């Protein structure tokens, strides 16, 4: 029997997967735009950094990944 906690964890995993997929689609589109604009400048490159937050009481408050484009022809 599935508990409410099991359901929450399943939904949390599904949401995280969806947001990762969305991020990957956005990054791919930025790379495509950069590729279409050929100049002397190098195309932008995304740096992915893991993030972690801590609550005021010191407990784990979550985290994730942050993608930031560095350099670039358009952006």
LUMVOKOL-106893 format. One record per residue: x, y, z of N, C-alpha, C in turn. Coordinates in steps of 0.05 Angstrom, whole numbers, padded with zeros to 5 digits, always signed. Example, Ala and Ser with C-alpha at 12.3 -4.5 7.8 and 13.67 -1.06 7.14 Angstrom:
2
+00264-00114+00156+00246-00090+00156+00264-00066+00156/+00257-00045+00142+00273-00021+00143+00258+00001+00157/
//
This chain:
75
+00017-00024+00000+00000+00000+00000+00018+00025+00000/+00012+00043-00018+00027+00068-00020+00018+00088+00001/+00037+00099+00015+00031+00119+00035+00032+00147+00023/+00022+00167+00038+00023+00194+00029+00052+00203+00024/+00070+00194+00041+00099+00200+00038+00110+00188+00012/+00102+00163+00006+00111+00151-00020+00101+00168-00043/+00076+00176-00042+00064+00192-00064+00079+00218-00066/+00085+00231-00044+00099+00256-00045+00126+00253-00057/+00141+00232-00049+00168+00227-00060+00167+00222-00090/+00146+00207-00099+00143+00201-00127+00138+00227-00143/+00120+00244-00132+00113+00269-00146+00137+00288-00145/+00152+00288-00124+00176+00305-00122+00197+00296-00143/+00201+00271-00146+00219+00260-00167+00209+00268-00195/+00183+00265-00200+00172+00271-00226+00176+00301-00232/+00171+00318-00212+00174+00347-00216+00204+00354-00221/+00222+00342-00206+00251+00347-00211+00259+00339-00239/+00249+00315-00248+00255+00306-00275+00245+00325-00296/+00220+00335-00292+00208+00353-00311+00224+00380-00312/+00232+00391-00289+00247+00415-00289+00274+00411-00302/+00287+00389-00298+00313+00383-00311+00309+00382-00341/+00288+00369-00350+00282+00367-00378+00277+00394-00390/+00262+00411-00376+00257+00438-00385+00283+00454-00387/+00300+00452-00367+00325+00466-00367+00342+00457-00391/+00343+00431-00396+00358+00420-00418+00348+00430-00445/+00322+00433-00448+00310+00443-00472+00317+00473-00476/+00316+00488-00455+00323+00516-00457+00352+00520-00464/+00370+00505-00451+00398+00506-00457+00403+00499-00486/+00390+00478-00496+00394+00470-00524+00385+00492-00543/+00364+00506-00537+00355+00528-00554+00375+00551-00553/+00386+00557-00530+00407+00578-00528+00431+00570-00545/+00440+00545-00544+00462+00536-00560+00455+00538-00590/+00431+00532-00598+00423+00534-00626+00424+00563-00636/+00414+00581-00619+00415+00610-00626+00444+00619-00630/+00461+00611-00611+00489+00618-00612+00502+00607-00638/+00495+00582-00646+00507+00569-00669+00498+00583-00695/+00474+00594-00696+00463+00607-00720+00477+00634-00724/+00489+00646-00705+00501+00672-00707+00532+00670-00707/+00543+00665-00730+00572+00661-00732+00585+00688-00733/+00603+00693-00714+00619+00717-00713+00647+00708-00705/+00665+00728-00701+00692+00722-00691+00691+00712-00662/+00670+00718-00648+00669+00711-00620+00663+00681-00617/+00672+00669-00596+00666+00641-00590+00637+00639-00581/+00624+00616-00587+00597+00611-00578+00597+00609-00547/+00575+00617-00535+00573+00615-00506+00573+00586-00497/+00582+00583-00472+00583+00557-00460+00570+00558-00432/+00553+00538-00427+00539+00538-00401+00557+00525-00380/+00558+00538-00357+00571+00526-00334+00549+00517-00315/+00551+00492-00307+00531+00480-00289+00543+00478-00261/+00530+00490-00242+00540+00491-00214+00519+00478-00196/+00527+00460-00179+00508+00449-00160+00504+00470-00138/+00479+00472-00128+00473+00490-00107+00462+00475-00083/+00466+00487-00060+00455+00474-00035+00448+00497-00016/+00425+00494-00004+00415+00515+00015+00414+00502+00043/+00418+00519+00062+00416+00511+00090+00396+00529+00104/+00378+00516+00120+00359+00531+00135+00373+00547+00158/+00358+00565+00170+00369+00580+00193+00378+00562+00215/+00364+00539+00218+00371+00521+00240+00394+00502+00232/+00405+00505+00208+00427+00489+00198+00420+00464+00183/+00394+00458+00181+00385+00434+00167+00385+00439+00137/+00385+00417+00122+00385+00418+00093+00359+00430+00083/+00361+00451+00066+00338+00464+00055+00335+00460+00025/+00349+00440+00015+00347+00434-00013+00370+00444-00029/+00367+00443-00055+00388+00451-00073+00381+00443-00101/+00400+00443-00119+00395+00436-00146+00419+00442-00163/+00414+00450-00188+00435+00457-00206+00428+00484-00219/+00449+00501-00223+00445+00526-00235+00462+00527-00261/+00450+00535-00283+00464+00536-00309+00466+00565-00316/+00491+00574-00322+00497+00602-00329+00514+00601-00354/+00505+00616-00375+00520+00618-00399+00542+00639-00396/+00566+00631-00403+00590+00648-00402+00599+00654-00431/+00605+00679-00435+00614+00688-00462+00590+00686-00481/+00595+00686-00506+00574+00682-00525+00573+00703-00547/+00561+00696-00568+00558+00713-00592+00533+00731-00590/+00512+00720-00578+00487+00735-00577+00481+00744-00548/+00485+00726-00529+00477+00731-00501+00500+00739-00484/
//
